[in-house]
Amino acid sequence: MPLWYVPRDGEIWVYTYAKSQKVRNLERDARATLLIETGHEYGELRGIEIEAEAEIHHDIETVFEMAKELTSRYADGAAVQGDAAEALKSQARKRVAIRFEPRRIATWDHRKLGGGY
């Protein structure tokens, strides 16, 4: 499932609805595989696959802080204040923050192929 994410100290964090199917699945089994990719043409593709353990955070302040950090990351670093912060605070009651602790990592970078594929 595609999600916006925030890298924090070697871990990946996300923010989503507490009642979503992905959260229900992680409550039953905390193992997850994350895939982060970039590039458009084959020779530009690079990415990372992370096998991880998920930890679900329900605490409103933790969820709110994650929401602000996530929003700021995807809004080119803009600070989240005023009405925008209040809106995120009210949404935090229905959401969770999820921390993924990496267990195994694989990476690839097609740029290293030098066009010889």
Secondary structure as GFF3:
##gff-version 3
##sequence-region A 1 117
A	DSSP	beta_strand	6	8	.	.	.	ID=ss1
A	DSSP	beta_strand	11	17	.	.	.	ID=ss2
A	DSSP	alpha_helix	21	28	.	.	.	ID=ss3
A	DSSP	beta_strand	31	38	.	.	.	ID=ss4
A	DSSP	three_ten_helix	42	44	.	.	.	ID=ss5
A	DSSP	beta_strand	46	57	.	.	.	ID=ss6
A	DSSP	alpha_helix	60	74	.	.	.	ID=ss7
A	DSSP	alpha_helix	82	91	.	.	.	ID=ss8
A	DSSP	three_ten_helix	92	94	.	.	.	ID=ss9
A	DSSP	beta_strand	95	109	.	.	.	ID=ss10
A	DSSP	three_ten_helix	110	113	.	.	.	ID=ss11
###
